[in-house]
Amino acid sequence: MSAEEARMDFKEVLPKQGMVYQEDMPTVVLCKPKLLPLKSVTLEKMEKMQKDAMEQVKQQELNQLGPESDLYKGF
């Protein structure tokens, strides 16, 4: 028997009384959304490096002017 012949021999039978069952098809399950950081880890590292570099430049400028400079008193 070929596949076509087997398919033709099959008849659908619906009961006149009683329950009719339907096969449940799997559906898409939605997961909770994942929160993404506003800044990436790389961006935070770059900003920290830039901030550290700016502080070093500022410290070097203070050292070059010397302690007698009134310009940076209070820092």
Distance bins in CASP14 RR format, pairs under 12 A and 6 or more apart:
PFRMAT RR
TARGET T0000
AUTHOR 0000-0000-0000
RMODE 2
METHOD distances of the structure
MODEL  1
1 7 0 0 0 0 1 0 0 0 0 0 0
1 8 0 0 0 0 1 0 0 0 0 0 0
1 9 0 0 0 0 1 0 0 0 0 0 0
1 10 0 0 0 0 0 1 0 0 0 0 0
2 8 0 0 0 0 1 0 0 0 0 0 0
2 9 0 0 0 0 0 1 0 0 0 0 0
3 9 0 0 0 0 0 1 0 0 0 0 0
3 10 0 0 0 0 0 1 0 0 0 0 0
4 10 0 0 0 0 0 1 0 0 0 0 0
12 20 0 0 0 0 0 1 0 0 0 0 0
13 20 0 0 0 0 0 1 0 0 0 0 0
14 20 1 0 0 1 0 0 0 0 0 0 0
14 21 0 0 0 0 0 1 0 0 0 0 0
14 22 0 0 0 0 0 1 0 0 0 0 0
15 21 0 0 0 0 0 1 0 0 0 0 0
37 43 0 0 0 0 1 0 0 0 0 0 0
37 44 0 0 0 0 1 0 0 0 0 0 0
38 44 0 0 0 0 1 0 0 0 0 0 0
39 45 0 0 0 0 1 0 0 0 0 0 0
39 46 0 0 0 0 1 0 0 0 0 0 0
39 47 1 0 0 1 0 0 0 0 0 0 0
39 48 0 0 0 0 0 1 0 0 0 0 0
40 46 0 0 0 0 1 0 0 0 0 0 0
40 47 0 0 0 0 0 1 0 0 0 0 0
41 47 0 0 0 0 0 1 0 0 0 0 0
41 48 0 0 0 0 0 1 0 0 0 0 0
42 48 0 0 0 0 0 1 0 0 0 0 0
42 49 0 0 0 0 0 1 0 0 0 0 0
43 49 0 0 0 0 0 1 0 0 0 0 0
43 50 0 0 0 0 0 1 0 0 0 0 0
44 50 0 0 0 0 0 1 0 0 0 0 0
44 51 0 0 0 0 0 1 0 0 0 0 0
45 51 0 0 0 0 0 1 0 0 0 0 0
45 52 0 0 0 0 0 1 0 0 0 0 0
46 52 0 0 0 0 0 1 0 0 0 0 0
46 53 0 0 0 0 0 1 0 0 0 0 0
47 53 0 0 0 0 0 1 0 0 0 0 0
47 54 0 0 0 0 0 1 0 0 0 0 0
48 54 0 0 0 0 0 1 0 0 0 0 0
48 55 0 0 0 0 0 1 0 0 0 0 0
49 55 0 0 0 0 0 1 0 0 0 0 0
49 56 0 0 0 0 0 1 0 0 0 0 0
50 56 0 0 0 0 0 1 0 0 0 0 0
50 57 0 0 0 0 0 1 0 0 0 0 0
51 57 0 0 0 0 0 1 0 0 0 0 0
51 58 0 0 0 0 0 1 0 0 0 0 0
52 58 0 0 0 0 0 1 0 0 0 0 0
52 59 0 0 0 0 0 1 0 0 0 0 0
53 59 0 0 0 0 0 1 0 0 0 0 0
53 60 0 0 0 0 0 1 0 0 0 0 0
54 60 0 0 0 0 0 1 0 0 0 0 0
54 61 0 0 0 0 0 1 0 0 0 0 0
55 61 0 0 0 0 0 1 0 0 0 0 0
55 62 0 0 0 0 0 1 0 0 0 0 0
55 75 0 0 0 0 0 1 0 0 0 0 0
56 62 0 0 0 0 0 1 0 0 0 0 0
56 63 0 0 0 0 0 1 0 0 0 0 0
57 63 0 0 0 0 0 1 0 0 0 0 0
57 64 0 0 0 0 0 1 0 0 0 0 0
58 64 0 0 0 0 0 1 0 0 0 0 0
58 65 0 0 0 0 0 1 0 0 0 0 0
58 72 0 0 0 0 1 0 0 0 0 0 0
58 75 0 0 0 0 1 0 0 0 0 0 0
59 65 0 0 0 0 0 1 0 0 0 0 0
59 66 0 0 0 0 0 1 0 0 0 0 0
59 72 0 0 0 0 0 1 0 0 0 0 0
59 75 0 0 0 0 0 1 0 0 0 0 0
60 66 0 0 0 0 0 1 0 0 0 0 0
61 69 0 0 0 0 1 0 0 0 0 0 0
61 71 0 0 0 0 1 0 0 0 0 0 0
61 72 0 0 0 0 1 0 0 0 0 0 0
61 75 0 0 0 0 0 1 0 0 0 0 0
62 68 0 0 0 0 0 1 0 0 0 0 0
62 69 0 0 0 0 1 0 0 0 0 0 0
62 71 0 0 0 0 1 0 0 0 0 0 0
62 72 1 0 1 0 0 0 0 0 0 0 0
62 73 0 0 0 0 0 1 0 0 0 0 0
62 74 0 0 0 0 0 1 0 0 0 0 0
62 75 1 0 0 1 0 0 0 0 0 0 0
63 69 0 0 0 0 0 1 0 0 0 0 0
63 72 0 0 0 0 0 1 0 0 0 0 0
64 71 0 0 0 0 0 1 0 0 0 0 0
64 72 0 0 0 0 0 1 0 0 0 0 0
65 71 1 0 0 1 0 0 0 0 0 0 0
65 72 1 0 0 1 0 0 0 0 0 0 0
65 73 0 0 0 0 0 1 0 0 0 0 0
65 75 0 0 0 0 0 1 0 0 0 0 0
66 72 0 0 0 0 1 0 0 0 0 0 0
66 73 0 0 0 0 0 1 0 0 0 0 0
67 73 0 0 0 0 1 0 0 0 0 0 0
67 74 0 0 0 0 0 1 0 0 0 0 0
67 75 0 0 0 0 0 1 0 0 0 0 0
69 75 0 0 0 0 0 1 0 0 0 0 0
END
